[in-house]
Amino acid sequence: MALHVQTRKTASGDSGKTASGESGEIASRLLAWYDAHHRDLPWRIAPRELARGIRPDPYRVWLSEVMLQQTTVEAVKSYFRAFVEKWPDIDALAASPTEDVMKAWAGLGYYSRARNLKACADLVARQGGRFPDTQAGLRELPGIGAYTAAAIAAIAFDQPAAVVDGNVERVVSRLFSIVTPLSEAKSDIRTYVERMVPATRPGDFAQAMMDLGATICTPRQPRCMLCPLREDCSAIISGDAERFPVRLPKGEKPLRRGAAFVAVRGDGAILLRKRGDKGLLGGMTEVPTTGWTARIDGGTTAAAAPFPGNWRPAGKIGHVFTHFALELDVFKAMTDVAAPAGHFWSLADEIPGEALPTVMKKVIEAAIPGATKNQRVH
């Protein structure tokens, strides 16, 4: 489908797809704003540090970008700090057991990222501990797609790569009043960004675009009067910035149901098991549950418990995954049975450190309030 860009009058009265200025002028204004207003983030080298010759560490750039995939900056900060304190470089991460990485990742979501993170660390370490410095080379590594490769190439290696995340899509959609639905306009948005990327400071430009979208060009109530590109932005001039990006209506997520079983030993230990390495929540730890998936419901009664016992209702929890919503009936029983095959008892003081995804923390908290409270320092 052809890209539809709404032509508007510019501030000077001229008709055009942008309000004013060339791509180079847009980049210059944006970088000047970034120099003064950039966010201070634990993985970022600020412009003043770059000016003193301090270079970004590709390991920290890679780690942050993987963590930031479909996750907010605020949620990532404490995890990033904990990771780099425990594993300060790629060799240290590669030398760590996969189970330790999964435990450190627990609660951050999208757990295939953690498995790919470890696989990538292993491969880079075997190849001498240095990341490739090109997008093509980076995309050969596990878990690195087009966006992440572009971000690492630009930020860590100063390559003129077009870095396009959700924030950037929103900025560009408004800048050029793109009326084509976002799902159909992504390649064209990338082309616009490619034209704007400056030959110098492409990494700062990429981060400036992200910061602009995160702090000024926000989804709701954008702060247009503070925007450094307000004279260039077609949507600002027309007064309908919140119209963009245009999105197609979303379908309702299906609701799946199941049950989860919290077995508690006399000493407070909880019965757990590890999920298979592939698929939803792959490699993570869970309490026994019924056979729910993204496509089918599981059993919802105590009859589906892993062993006979005095199972009592302990509430109900809900959780939303990317493609479906889940509702679990929670049951609790006190028991001293031996752990069934494939299961293990985790002592009460070990529960906060287990590789429990958020949905399983909700289940355990429903049965035993406070049992999963993480000791990570925020």
N, C-alpha and C positions, 0 to 999 in steps of 0.2 A: 504494500500500500504506500502511495506517495505521502511524503510528509507535508502536513498543512501548517503553515506559519502565518499567523494573523498580521497583516501589514497595518501599521499605525502611523499616525503623525508623530514626529519627534518633537522634542522640546523647542527646537528651532523652527518647526513648521514643515520640515522636509519629510517626505514619505519614505519609509524604509523598514527593513526587517528588524533593525535595532534602532534605539533612540538616537545615538550619536557615537562617533568615534570608531576607530579600528580596533581589531583584536589586541594589538600591541598596547593601545592606550587602556583597554579594559584590564589587561594583565598588570600594567604599571599601577593603576589606581588600586587594584585589589592587593597587590604586594605592599604598597604603602600603608594600606589599612591593616594588613596582617602584621607588619612590623610593629605597629602600635597596639594592636588589640588581639593578638594571637592568644589562644588558650595555653596555659601551662599544664602539660601532660607528662606523666612520668616516663614515657618512652620517646618524648620529642626533644630534639635539639633546637632551641630557639634561634631566631635570626641573629641575635647579638652573639650567640655562641658560635654559630656558623661563620660569622664575620671574623672571629678570633681563630678560625682554623679548626674548630672541633667538628669532627665528622660523625654522622649517624652510624650506630652499630647495626649492621644488617641483621644480626640475630635479634636484637630488641625490636627493630622495625617489623621483621617477619612475625615474631611472637605476638606483638600488639595487633597486627593486621589480621592474623588468624583469630585471635580472641574477639576482635571487633566485628567479625562477620555475623550479622543478624543479632548483635548484642550492643547495648548502649555503652557509651564511654564511662558513665558513672559505675555501671556494673562491673566493668573490666578493670578499673584502676586497682582495686585491692588484690584481685587475682594476679594481675601483672606483677605487682610488687612482690607478692609471695613467690611467684615462679622465679623471678630473677634473683631473689635472695637465696632460694634453694638451688637453682640451676643457673649460675651467672653466665654461662656460655653454652654453645651448641654441643660441645664435647661432654659437658656435665649432664645435659639433658639426655643425650644419647646413652650415657652410661647408666642412667636410672632405670629401674624396672618399670615396665609398662603399667603395672598396678599402682605404683606410686604416682605416676602422671595422671591416671584416671581419678585417683582419690583427690589430687590437688585441683582437678578440673571440676569435680562434683559441684553441681549447682549452677554452673555457667551455661549449661544447655548445649544442644546440637553436638552430641558426644562423638560423632564421627570425626569432628574436628580434632579432638584429643588423640584419637587413634592415628589420624593422618599426621598430626604434629609430631608424634613419636616416630612414625615411619620416616618422615622427612628429616628429623634430627639424625636418625640412624644413618640415612643415606649420605647426608652432607658430611657427617663425621667420617664416614668411610672414604669419602672423596677428598679428605684433607682439611675439613672444617671450614671451608670457604663457600659462600653462596655464589651462584652464577650472577653476573652483573648485567644480564640482558633479559628482556621479557621472555624470549624464546627459551633460554636456558632455565629460567625460573619455573616456567610452566611444565618442565619435565619432572619437577619434584612433586611428591605426594601432597595432595591437599591444596595445591596452588593453582587457582584458575586465572582467568584473564584479568579480573579486577585486582586480585592480590599481587599478581606478577607486575602489573603496571604500578601499583602503589610502592612495592619494594624497589623497583627499578628507578622510579622517580625520587623517592625520599632517601633511600640508602645510597644510590649510585648516581644521582643527578642526571638521569636519562630523561629526555623529553617525551615522557609517556603520558597518554591521556588517562587519567584516573577518574572513574565515574562510579560513585556510590549513590545512595538514595538522596543524600544532601545535594550532591552535584546535579543530579537529574532535576531536582526541584528548582535550583538556581537557574539552570539553563532553560528549563521549560518556561519560566517566568521572564527571563531575560529576552527571549525571542518569541514569547506568546505562542508556544507550540500547542495547537488545538488537537493534533492527532493524539489519541489515547496513548498513555505512557507505555503500555505493553507493546505497542506497535512502533514507537518512536525511538527506542533505545539505540539502535545503530546510528540514527541521524543525530541524536544528542551527542553520541561519542564523536561524530565528525565535527560538530560545533566545538567541542572541547579540544580536539586535536588542532583546530585552527587557532585556538586561543593560547595554547601552551607556549610559554616563552622559551627561547633558547637558553637563557640564563635563569637560574633558580627555579627549575621545573618542579623540584620537590616542595619548595615553599609555596609555589602556585597551587599545587595539588592540595596541600594542607590548608591553604587560605580558602580555597573553594569549599572544603569540608567545613571549616570554621564558620564561614559565611552562612552556609545552610543550617548549621547547628545553632547559631546564636542570633542571627539577624533574619535570614530568609526561612523562617520556621514554617511548619505546615499550617498552623493557625496563628492568626494575628501577627503577621510578619512586621518587623520594626523598620518599615520601608524608609522612614525619614532618616535613619541612621546608616542606611546602606551606602557603601562607597560606589556602587554601580547604579544609583538611583537615576542618574541622568542618561544611562544607557538602557535601562530596563523598560521594555515595551509594556509589561504588565503594570508597573508602577504608574507609568504615564497614563494608562487607560483606567487606572483605579480599580482593577479587578485581580490583584495578585493571588488571592486565595482560590481563584478559579483553577489555577495551574499547580501541579500537572493534572491534566485531564485523565481520569481513571474510569475504566469500565466497571459496571456494578459487580460486586463480589457475590458469589453464591454462598449460601449458608453452609457452615461446616457440619458434617454428620456427627451425631452423638453416639459414642460407643459406651457400653456398660460392662462392668465386671466386678470382681471381689478381690480383696487383699487380706492376708492373714498375718497378724502380728502375734507370734508365739514368744512368750516370755518365760525364761527359766527362773528358778528360785533366787539365783544370785543377780538377777536383772539383765542377764544376757538375752539378746534377741536373735531369732533364727533368720539367717539370710542365705542368699544364693547368688551366683554370678550369672548374668545373662550371656547368651552367645555373643561372639565377637561381631557378628554382622547383624544388620537390621536395626530397628528402632531401639534406642538406648543400648546399643551393642557394647559389650564389655563392662557395663555398669553393674552395680550390686542392687539387689531388691529383696523385699520380703516375698514369700510365696504369693502368687496371684493366679487367677484363672486365665484361660487362653484368649483374652481379648487381643485384637490387633486393630490396625487402622481400618480394616474392612469388615470385621465381624465382632459381635459381642462375646463375652465370656460368661461363665456362670456367675450368679449374683448372690448365692446363698451359702450357708455354712456347710452344706452337703459337699461342696467342692473343695473343702479344706485338705491340706496335704496329709493329714493324719487325724484320726478321731480325737476329740477333746471337748472340753466345755467351752466351746466358742460362743462368745457373747458379742452382740453388736456394739461397735465403738464409734459409730458415726458414719459419715459419708463425705467424700472429698471430690472435688472437681479439678480438672487440669486441661489446659488447651495446648495441643500440639499444632504443628504447622498446618496439617491437613484434616484434623479431626479434633473433637472435644471428647474427653473421657470422664466418666463418672464411676467411682469405685465405692462399693459398700465395704466398710472396714470391720473386721472381726478380730477379737483378741482372746487369747487363752493362756492360762498359766500351766506350764508343763515342765517335766524333767526328762522327757524322752531323748534318746540319742538322736543326733542330727541325721535325717534321712540322706540317702546318697545324693551327692551334688549340693548339699546344704552345709552350713557351718554356723556355730554359735559365736556371736560377736559380743564381747563384754560391754557393759553399759558405758564405760569410759572410752571405749574404742569406736562407738557408734558415730560421734561427730566427725571422725576421720575416715569413715568408710566412703567408698565411691558411690554414694547414693544420689541419684538424680532428684530433682525437685519434687516430682510426683511421689516418689517413695518417701521423701522427708515429710510430705504432707500426710501420707498414710500413717507413718510411725507417730507423728505428732498428734494425730487424731486419737490414737490408742494410748500414747504415753506423752503427755505434754512436756516439752522441754528436752526430750531425749536426744534430739539431733542438733541442738544448738552448737553451732560451729565455733571453735576456739580461735579462728582466724582474727587477727587484730586489724580493725579497719581504720 
